[in-house]
C-alpha cells in the first residue's frame, strides 16, 4: 500500500450478511446439521445460537434504558459499588461474634450478617453484639426466627436512637421469610400467619426505611439444583406473594416493595448468571409496577429497584479437590459483580467438610477484594450492555422466567404451591434429573466425575461440624416452633425442599473405597493400535479414578499373555483391555479365556461393534462415553469391596 493511501474498512470491505456467515459455517461443517451441531438447547428451555449480530438486538427491551433508570435492567445504581458480606454466627455468644465482626471490618468487609437465637434476643445482647460497629458505615443484616423479628426491629430502632444515628440513613436487613421455613423445615403455616409475620415486621421497622426486612431466599432453590430461569421464576412469584400480602395488610405499595430483599444464589454457568440478574431486575420492576395506584406512582417506580444479595452456590462445591471450589466461587462472584447486584457473599471453599477456617474465610473475602482493587469490576456499570450474546441471553431468560412465573400465578401463586408441596415436588424431580446428568457426565464436575485427583484421600479431613451459617441460620433447629407460633404439629407438616450437592454421590462412592481394607488396583492392558490404546487407557484411568481406585497405565504389550502376567505381578483387581474396536473381536476373547474363573474383574474399554458377541461369551463389563459413570462404578464397588 502506498504511503498516501488510506485504508477505509467500510469502503474496502463489503459487509457480510448473516446468511453468508451461516453458509460458510455450514460448508465447514461438511454436511453436519447446523442446528444439531452448533445450536445449544439450554437446561432453561430455550435455544442459544452459535453467533449473534447487531440485527439480533432489534426489538429487545433490554437495551432501551440506562443504569439507574426504570426498568433497571442495566442496574439500580449509577455505579457498581457492591457490598462485601461475611456471615457470623451469633446464636451463642454476642461478645465473640462482636470481636469477629470488628476484626473482619478491618479486613475489607462492608456488610455483616448475623444469625441470632430468638431465645437470647435482648437489648443488651444487641448492644454487646454491635459494640464498636459504626452502623452508618456498614450494612448490618440479621437472620432470626420470624416470631422474634418485630422484637428485633424495635430493639434496633431503640439502640440506634440511643447511639445518635440517623435511622433513615442506615441500611441492612432482617430476612423474615416464612415461606422459606415452610420449604426448609416443613412448617405448615396458614396464609394469614405468613401475612401477619411479614406485615408486623415491616410496621415495626417503619423507622428503618433502609432496612429490607422481608426476605425472598431463592438461594435455597439454587442450592437444591435449580437452574437460572427456575430460580428466577420462583423468586419473582415469592416476591409477588409478599407484595400482595403486605398491600392487603395496609402497607403502602412503595413501602412494601422497599421492604423486600432477594437473597439469590449464583450458579456456575457464567454468562447465564449475568443474564439472570439483569433479567430479574427487568421483571421485578414490571411486577412492582402492576401494584400502582394514583397516589404513589413516582415513589413506586423508585421502589421497583430489585435489591439483590447474592451468595455463591453450594450445589457445585466438592470435598475432593476442594481448592477447585475457589475457581467455581470466583467465576460465580464475577458473574454477580458484572451483573450489578447489591451485595455478595462468597462461601468459603472448605465449607463442605469442616467449619470454615480463618484461612478460608480470608480467601473468601479477598476473592471480592481482588475483583475490586485489582480487576476494577466496581468501576464499570453493566459491562454486559450491548453484547449481542448477553443481551439475547438476558431476553431469553426473561421470557422463560416470565412464562414460568405466569404459570405459578395461574396455579395459585407461590404460597399455594408451597403449601400443597408442589414446589418441593418440582425441585425434587429437577434435582433427580440434574444428578442423573452428573452421573452420566452430561454435567461435568471437575475433580469429581471428571479428571479426579488420582491420589487424594479426603476421609480424615471431614469434620463433624462441617458447614457454616449462611445468610439463612441453620446452626440450630427450632425445638419450640409450636410454642412460638412459627409452625404446627408434625401431623400436618409439609414435605421439605431437597438439598444436595452435585458431587455427593461420587464422594460417597470414593469414601467407601477409601474406607475399604484394600484399595482396588486397576491395570491398563494396552495392546494393538497405538493411538486407540493410549486414548482408551487415559479414558479408563480417569473413569476408574472417580471411584478412588489406584490406576496403573502402561505403554503397551506385545501379547495378551504378557499383559496379564504384568497385571498379576502388580496384584491388579481390575484388568482393563485397551485397544481398537476392530482388534477387540480377537483380543477380548483371548484375554477372557485366560482370565475366566480367576479373581480379576475384566473390563473392555469402549463399545465395539462386536459387543453383543463378547457378551455372549460372558464379558459384561464395558466402559465408554455413553455409560452412567456413577452406576457403573457402584456395581464395580459391590463386586470388589465385598472381597
C-alpha positions in Angstrom: 0.0 0.0 0.0 1.4 3.4 -1.0 2.1 5.9 1.8 -0.6 8.3 0.5 -3.3 5.6 0.5 -5.6 5.1 3.4 -7.5 2.0 4.4 -11.2 2.5 4.6 -12.7 -0.5 6.2 -16.3 0.4 5.3 -15.5 1.1 1.7 -12.8 -1.5 1.0 -14.5 -4.5 2.7 -18.1 -5.2 1.7 -20.5 -6.1 4.5 -21.2 -9.7 5.1 -24.7 -10.8 5.8 -25.8 -13.3 8.5 -26.8 -15.7 5.8 -23.3 -15.5 4.2 -21.7 -16.3 7.6 -24.1 -19.2 8.1 -23.4 -20.6 4.6 -19.7 -20.5 5.4 -20.2 -22.3 8.7 -22.4 -25.0 7.0 -19.7 -25.5 4.4 -17.1 -26.0 7.1 -19.4 -28.5 8.8 -19.1 -30.7 5.8 -22.7 -31.9 5.7 -23.4 -31.9 9.5 -26.7 -30.4 10.6 -26.1 -26.8 11.7 -28.8 -26.8 14.4 -27.9 -30.2 15.9 -24.1 -29.4 15.8 -24.0 -25.8 16.9 -27.3 -24.6 18.4 -27.3 -25.2 22.2 -30.5 -26.2 23.8 -30.1 -24.9 27.4 -31.5 -26.6 30.5 -33.5 -23.4 30.9 -35.7 -24.4 28.0 -34.5 -22.1 25.1 -32.0 -22.3 22.3 -28.8 -20.4 22.1 -27.3 -19.6 18.7 -23.6 -20.1 17.9 -23.3 -16.4 17.0 -25.2 -13.2 17.2 -25.1 -9.9 15.3 -26.3 -6.4 15.6 -29.6 -7.3 13.9 -30.4 -9.7 16.8 -30.7 -6.7 19.1 -33.7 -5.3 17.3 -36.9 -5.3 19.4 -35.1 -6.2 22.6 -36.4 -4.3 25.6 -33.1 -4.8 27.5 -31.3 -2.1 25.5 -33.6 0.9 25.9 -32.6 2.2 29.4 -29.6 3.5 31.2 -28.2 2.4 34.6 -30.4 3.6 37.4 -33.4 4.1 35.1 -36.6 2.1 35.0 -36.9 -0.8 34.3 -33.4 -1.2 35.8 -32.2 -4.0 33.6 -28.9 -2.2 33.4 -28.7 -1.8 37.2 -30.4 0.1 40.0 -27.4 2.4 40.6 -25.2 4.7 38.5 -22.1 2.9 40.0 -21.2 -0.7 40.5 -20.1 -0.5 44.2 -21.4 -3.7 45.8 -21.1 -4.6 49.4 -18.7 -7.4 50.5 -20.5 -9.6 53.1 -19.4 -12.1 55.7 -21.8 -14.1 57.8 -21.1 -14.6 61.5 -23.0 -17.0 63.9 -24.1 -15.0 66.9 -26.5 -17.6 68.2 -24.5 -18.4 71.3 -22.1 -15.7 72.2 -22.6 -12.0 71.4 -19.1 -11.0 72.7 -17.3 -13.4 70.4 -19.4 -12.6 67.4 -18.7 -8.9 68.1 -15.0 -9.5 68.2 -15.1 -11.3 64.9 -17.2 -8.6 63.3 -14.7 -5.9 64.3 -11.9 -8.0 63.0 -13.4 -8.6 59.6 -14.5 -5.0 59.2 -10.8 -4.1 59.3 -10.1 -6.6 56.6 -12.4 -5.3 53.9 -15.9 -6.4 54.9 -18.6 -3.8 54.3 -21.7 -5.9 55.1 -22.2 -8.1 58.2 -24.6 -10.9 58.5 -25.6 -12.2 62.0 -27.5 -15.4 62.8 -29.5 -14.9 66.0 -31.2 -17.1 68.5 -34.6 -15.8 69.4 -34.3 -17.1 73.0 -31.3 -14.9 73.6 -32.6 -11.8 72.0 -32.5 -8.8 74.4 -31.5 -5.2 74.1 -28.2 -5.9 76.0 -27.4 -8.8 73.6 -27.7 -6.5 70.6 -25.8 -3.7 72.4 -22.9 -6.2 73.0 -23.1 -7.6 69.5 -22.9 -4.2 67.8 -20.5 -2.6 70.3 -17.9 -0.6 68.3 -19.7 -1.2 64.9 -20.4 2.1 63.3 -23.8 1.4 61.7 -23.8 4.3 59.2 -20.7 2.9 57.6 -21.7 -0.8 57.2 -24.7 -2.8 56.2 -25.9 -4.9 59.1 -28.1 -8.0 58.4 -29.9 -10.4 60.7 -31.4 -13.8 60.4 -33.8 -14.8 63.2 -37.0 -16.7 63.8 -39.9 -14.8 62.2 -41.8 -14.6 65.5 -38.9 -12.6 67.0 -38.3 -10.3 64.1 -40.7 -7.5 65.2 -39.0 -7.5 68.6 -35.6 -7.3 66.9 -36.8 -4.4 64.8 -37.9 -2.5 67.9 -34.7 -3.2 69.7 -32.6 -1.9 66.7 -34.7 1.3 66.5 -34.1 1.8 70.2 -30.4 1.0 70.1 -29.7 3.1 67.0 -31.6 6.0 68.5 -29.6 5.9 71.7 -26.4 5.8 69.7 -27.5 9.0 68.0 -27.6 7.6 64.5 -30.0 8.9 61.8 -32.1 5.8 61.4 -33.3 6.9 58.0 -29.8 6.6 56.6 -29.0 3.1 57.9 -29.0 0.0 55.7 -29.4 -3.6 56.4 -31.9 -6.4 56.6 -33.7 -8.8 59.0 -34.7 -11.5 56.5 -38.2 -12.6 57.6 -39.3 -15.3 55.3 -42.0 -17.7 56.5 -42.2 -19.4 53.1 -38.5 -20.3 53.4 -39.4 -22.1 56.7 -42.2 -23.9 55.0 -39.8 -25.2 52.4 -36.8 -26.0 54.6 -38.5 -27.1 57.8 -41.9 -28.3 56.6 -43.7 -25.8 58.8 -47.4 -25.7 57.8 -48.5 -22.1 58.1 -51.8 -20.6 57.0 -51.7 -17.7 54.6 -52.9 -15.4 57.4 -50.0 -16.5 59.6 -47.5 -15.7 56.8 -49.0 -12.4 56.1 -49.2 -11.4 59.8 -45.5 -12.2 60.3 -44.2 -10.1 57.5 -46.6 -7.2 57.9 -45.9 -6.9 61.6 -42.2 -6.8 61.0 -42.5 -4.2 58.2 -44.6 -2.0 60.5 -42.1 -2.4 63.4 -39.2 -1.4 61.1 -41.0 1.8 59.9 -38.3 4.0 61.4 -35.6 2.0 59.5 -36.6 2.7 55.8 -33.2 1.5 54.6 -33.8 -2.0 56.1 -35.1 -4.7 53.9 -36.9 -6.8 56.5 -38.7 -9.3 54.2 -36.5 -11.9 52.5 -37.0 -13.9 49.4 -34.5 -16.7 49.9 -34.3 -18.3 46.5 -30.7 -19.2 47.3 -32.2 -22.4 48.9 -33.6 -23.3 45.4 -30.2 -22.7 43.9 -28.6 -25.0 46.4 -31.2 -27.6 45.5 -30.1 -27.6 41.9 -32.4 -25.1 40.4 -31.4 -23.7 37.0 -31.2 -19.9 36.5 -34.7 -19.4 35.0 -36.3 -21.7 37.5 -34.8 -19.9 40.5 -35.7 -16.5 39.0 -39.3 -17.5 38.3 -39.9 -18.8 41.8 -38.1 -15.8 43.3 -40.4 -13.4 41.4 -43.5 -15.4 42.4 -42.2 -15.4 46.0 -41.7 -11.6 46.0 -45.1 -11.0 44.3 -46.8 -13.1 47.0 -45.2 -10.9 49.7 -46.1 -7.8 47.8 -49.8 -8.9 47.7 -49.8 -9.9 51.4 -48.3 -6.6 52.5 -50.5 -4.3 50.4 -53.6 -6.3 51.6 -52.4 -5.7 55.2 -52.5 -2.0 54.6 -48.8 -1.4 53.9 -48.3 1.2 51.1 -47.2 -0.3 47.8 -43.9 1.6 47.7 -43.0 0.7 51.3 -43.9 -3.0 50.6 -41.5 -3.1 47.6 -38.8 -1.3 49.6 -39.1 -3.9 52.4 -38.3 -6.9 50.1 -34.8 -8.2 49.5 -33.9 -11.1 47.2 -31.3 -13.4 48.6 -30.3 -15.3 45.5 -27.8 -18.0 44.6 -25.1 -17.7 41.9 -24.8 -20.8 39.8 -21.8 -22.0 37.8 -23.0 -21.0 34.3 -21.0 -17.8 34.0 -22.9 -15.9 31.3 -26.3 -17.4 32.2 -26.0 -16.0 35.7 -25.1 -12.5 34.5 -28.2 -12.6 32.3 -30.3 -14.0 35.2 -29.7 -11.0 37.5 -30.2 -8.5 34.6 -33.5 -10.2 33.6 -34.5 -10.3 37.3 -34.4 -6.6 37.6 -36.4 -6.1 34.5 -39.2 -8.5 35.5 -39.3 -7.4 39.1 -39.8 -3.8 38.0 -42.6 -5.0 35.8 -44.3 -6.8 38.7 -44.0 -4.0 41.2 -45.4 -1.5 38.6 -48.5 -3.6 38.5 -49.3 -2.6 42.1 -49.6 1.1 41.0 -52.2 3.4 42.3 -52.8 7.1 41.7 -51.1 8.2 44.9 -47.7 6.6 45.0 -46.8 6.4 41.3 -43.3 8.1 41.4 -42.4 6.5 44.8 -43.4 3.1 43.5 -41.2 3.4 40.4 -38.3 4.2 42.6 -39.2 1.3 44.9 -39.2 -1.1 41.9 -35.5 -1.4 42.1 -34.8 -5.1 42.8 -32.4 -5.4 45.8 -30.2 -8.5 45.5 -27.9 -10.1 48.0 -26.1 -12.9 46.0 -24.4 -15.9 47.5 -22.1 -18.3 45.7 -23.7 -21.7 45.3 -23.1 -24.8 47.5 -24.6 -27.1 44.9 -21.4 -27.5 42.9 -19.0 -27.4 45.8 -16.9 -30.6 46.5 -15.0 -32.3 49.2 -12.4 -33.9 47.0 -10.1 -31.4 45.1 -11.6 -28.7 47.3 -9.4 -26.0 46.0 -11.3 -26.2 42.7 -14.2 -24.7 44.8 -12.1 -21.4 44.7 -12.3 -21.4 40.9 -16.1 -22.1 41.0 -16.8 -19.4 43.5 -14.6 -16.9 41.8 -16.3 -17.2 38.4 -19.7 -17.1 40.3 -18.6 -13.9 42.1 -17.6 -12.4 38.8 -21.0 -13.1 37.3 -22.8 -11.4 40.1 -20.4 -8.4 40.2 -20.7 -7.8 36.5 -24.4 -8.2 36.7 -24.6 -5.3 39.2 -26.0 -7.0 42.4 -26.1 -5.1 45.6 -24.2 -7.5 47.9 -22.1 -10.7 47.5 -21.3 -13.4 50.0 -18.6 -15.8 48.9 -18.9 -19.3 50.5 -15.5 -20.4 51.9 -14.1 -23.3 49.8 -13.8 -25.8 52.8 -17.4 -25.5 54.0 -18.3 -28.9 52.6 -16.0 -30.8 55.1 -15.3 -28.5 58.1 -16.2 -25.3 59.8 -14.5 -22.7 57.7 -11.1 -21.8 59.0 -9.6 -18.3 59.3 -7.6 -19.0 56.1 -10.6 -20.0 54.0 -12.6 -17.0 55.3 -9.7 -14.7 54.4 -9.5 -16.1 50.9 -13.3 -15.7 50.5 -13.0 -12.0 51.4 -10.0 -11.5 49.2 -11.8 -13.0 46.2 -14.0 -10.0 46.1 -11.3 -7.5 47.1 -9.3 -8.7 44.1 -12.2 -8.0 41.8 -12.5 -4.5 43.2 -8.9 -3.4 43.9 -7.1 -5.2 41.1 -9.6 -6.1 38.4 -11.7 -2.9 38.9 -15.0 -4.6 38.5 -16.6 -1.8 40.6 -15.6 0.9 38.1 -17.8 0.0 35.2 -21.6 -0.2 35.4 -23.2 -3.1 33.4 -20.3 -4.0 31.1 -22.6 -6.6 29.6 -24.7 -3.9 27.9 -24.6 -4.1 24.1 -23.1 -7.5 24.0 -25.1 -9.3 21.2 -24.8 -12.6 23.1 -25.6 -11.3 26.6 -28.5 -9.1 25.6 -30.1 -12.0 23.8 -29.4 -14.3 26.7 -31.0 -11.7 29.1 -34.1 -11.5 26.9 -34.3 -15.3 26.6 -34.1 -15.9 30.3 -36.6 -13.1 31.0 -39.0 -14.7 28.5 -38.6 -18.2 30.0 -38.8 -17.0 33.7 -41.8 -14.8 32.9 -43.6 -17.8 31.3 -42.9 -19.9 34.4 -43.9 -17.0 36.7 -47.3 -16.7 35.0 -47.8 -20.5 35.3 -47.1 -20.3 39.0 -49.6 -17.4 39.3 -52.2 -19.3 37.4 -51.9 -22.3 39.7 -52.5 -20.1 42.8 -49.2 -18.4 43.5 -46.1 -19.3 45.5 -47.7 -19.7 48.9 -50.4 -22.1 47.5 -47.9 -24.2 45.6 -45.6 -24.5 48.6 -48.5 -25.4 51.0 -49.5 -28.1 48.5 -45.9 -29.4 48.3 -45.8 -28.7 44.5 -42.7 -26.6 44.6 -40.9 -29.2 46.7 -42.1 -31.9 44.3 -40.9 -29.9 41.3 -37.5 -29.3 42.8 -37.1 -32.9 43.8 -37.8 -34.0 40.2 -35.4 -31.4 38.9 -32.7 -32.4 41.4 -33.1 -36.1 40.4 -32.7 -35.2 36.7 -29.7 -33.0 37.3 -27.9 -35.6 39.5 -28.6 -38.1 36.7 -26.8 -35.7 34.3 -23.9 -35.6 36.7 -23.9 -39.4 36.9 -23.6 -39.6 33.1 -21.1 -36.8 32.8 -23.6 -34.7 30.8 -22.8 -32.1 33.5 -19.1 -32.1 34.4 -17.8 -31.5 37.9 -14.0 -31.2 37.7 -12.4 -33.4 40.3 -15.5 -35.5 41.0 -17.0 -37.1 37.9 -14.2 -36.0 35.6 -10.4 -35.6 35.9 -10.2 -36.5 39.6 -7.0 -36.2 41.7 -5.9 -39.8 41.5 -4.1 -39.9 44.8 -6.2 -37.7 47.1 -7.6 -39.1 50.4 -10.3 -37.0 52.0 -11.9 -39.1 54.8 -9.7 -37.7 57.6 -10.3 -34.1 56.8 -14.1 -34.4 57.1 -15.2 -32.9 60.4 -18.5 -33.5 62.3 -19.2 -29.7 62.5 -18.8 -29.2 58.7 -20.9 -26.3 57.4 -21.3 -22.7 58.3 -24.1 -20.3 58.9 -25.1 -18.8 55.5 -27.5 -15.9 55.1 -30.0 -18.3 56.5 -29.4 -19.5 60.0 -29.0 -23.3 60.1 -26.9 -23.6 63.2 -29.8 -24.8 65.4 -33.1 -26.4 65.0 -36.1 -24.7 66.5 -37.5 -27.1 69.1 -40.1 -24.7 70.2 -41.8 -24.0 66.9 -45.3 -24.8 68.2 -44.8 -22.7 71.3 -43.6 -19.6 69.5 -46.3 -19.9 66.8 -43.8 -20.5 64.0 -45.2 -23.8 62.9 -47.6 -26.6 63.7 -47.6 -30.2 64.8 -45.9 -32.9 62.9 -49.2 -34.4 61.7 -49.7 -31.7 59.1 -46.1 -31.0 58.3 -45.2 -30.2 54.7 -42.7 -32.1 52.5 -39.3 -30.3 52.7 -37.1 -29.0 49.9 -34.5 -31.5 48.8 -31.0 -30.1 49.4 -27.9 -31.8 47.9 -24.6 -31.1 46.3 -24.0 -32.4 42.8 -20.9 -34.3 43.8 -22.2 -36.1 46.9 -22.9 -39.5 45.4 -19.4 -39.6 43.7 -17.9 -38.5 47.1 -19.8 -41.3 48.9 -18.5 -43.8 46.4 -14.9 -42.7 46.8 -15.1 -42.5 50.6 -16.5 -46.1 50.5 -13.4 -47.1 48.5 -11.2 -45.2 50.8 -12.6 -47.0 53.9 -12.1 -50.5 52.4 -9.5 -52.9 53.7 -7.7 -52.8 50.3 -7.7 -50.1 47.7 -8.7 -51.8 44.3 -5.9 -51.7 41.7 -6.9 -51.1 38.1 -4.4 -52.2 35.5 -4.5 -51.0 31.8 -3.7 -53.9 29.5 -2.8 -51.7 26.5 -2.2 -53.5 23.2 -2.6 -53.1 19.5 -3.3 -49.8 17.7 -1.1 -47.2 19.4 -3.5 -44.1 19.1 -6.5 -46.1 20.3 -4.9 -47.9 23.2 -3.4 -44.6 24.6 -6.7 -42.8 24.3 -8.7 -45.6 25.9 -6.2 -46.1 28.7 -6.4 -42.4 29.5 -10.2 -42.5 29.4 -10.3 -45.6 31.6 -7.8 -44.3 34.2 -9.9 -41.1 34.5 -13.1 -43.2 34.7 -12.0 -45.6 37.4 -10.1 -43.0 39.5 -13.5 -41.3 40.1 -14.2 -44.3 42.5 -10.8 -43.9 44.2 -9.2 -46.9 42.6 -5.4 -47.0 42.1 -4.8 -46.9 38.4 -1.7 -48.3 36.6 -1.2 -47.2 33.0 1.2 -48.9 30.6 3.0 -48.2 27.3 1.8 -51.4 25.7 2.2 -55.1 25.5 3.1 -57.4 22.6 0.7 -60.2 23.6 -2.3 -60.7 25.9 -0.3 -63.2 27.9 2.4 -60.7 28.6 -0.1 -58.1 29.7 -2.0 -60.5 32.1 1.3 -61.6 33.6 2.3 -58.0 34.3 -1.2 -57.3 35.8 -0.9 -60.2 38.2 2.6 -59.1 39.2 1.1 -55.7 40.0 -1.6 -57.5 42.1 -4.4 -55.9 40.0 -8.0 -56.4 41.0 -9.2 -54.9 37.6 -7.8 -55.6 34.2 -8.9 -53.1 31.5 -8.3 -54.1 27.9 -7.4 -51.0 25.9 -7.3 -51.4 22.1 -9.2 -50.6 19.0 -12.7 -51.7 18.1 -11.5 -53.8 15.2 -9.0 -55.7 17.4 -11.4 -56.4 20.2 -13.1 -59.2 18.3 -9.8 -61.2 18.5 -8.1 -59.8 21.7 -11.1 -59.7 24.1 -11.9 -63.5 23.8 -8.2 -64.4 24.2 -8.0 -62.3 27.4 -11.3 -63.6 28.7 -10.2 -67.2 28.2 -7.0 -66.7 30.2 -8.9 -64.8 33.0 -12.1 -66.9 33.1 -12.7 -68.2 36.6 -10.0 -66.0 38.1 -10.4 -63.3 40.7 -9.8 -60.2 38.4 -12.6 -58.0 37.2 -12.3 -57.8 33.4 -13.3 -54.6 31.5 -13.3 -53.7 27.9 -12.7 -50.0 27.2 -15.2 -49.0 24.5 -18.4 -50.0 22.9 -17.2 -52.1 19.9 -19.5 -53.4 17.2 -18.7 -56.9 18.4 -20.0 -56.1 21.9 -23.0 -58.4 21.6 -20.8 -61.3 20.6 -18.5 -60.6 23.5 -21.4 -60.5 25.9 -22.5 -64.0 24.7 -19.0 -65.2 25.8 -19.7 -63.8 29.3 -17.9 -60.4 29.0 -20.3 -58.0 30.6 -18.2 -55.0 31.7 -17.7 -52.2 29.1 -16.9 -48.6 29.9 -17.4 -45.9 27.3 -18.7 -42.3 26.9 -22.4 -43.4 27.0 -22.1 -45.1 30.4 -23.7 -44.0 33.5 -20.4 -43.5 35.3 -21.9 -43.5 38.8 -24.0 -46.6 38.4 -21.2 -48.4 36.7 -18.7 -47.6 39.5 -21.2 -48.6 42.1 -21.6 -52.0 40.5 -17.8 -52.4 40.5 -17.6 -51.4 44.1 -20.2 -54.1 45.0 -18.0 -56.7 43.3 -14.6 -55.5 44.6 -15.2 -54.3 48.1 -17.1 -57.3 49.3 -14.0 -59.5 48.9 
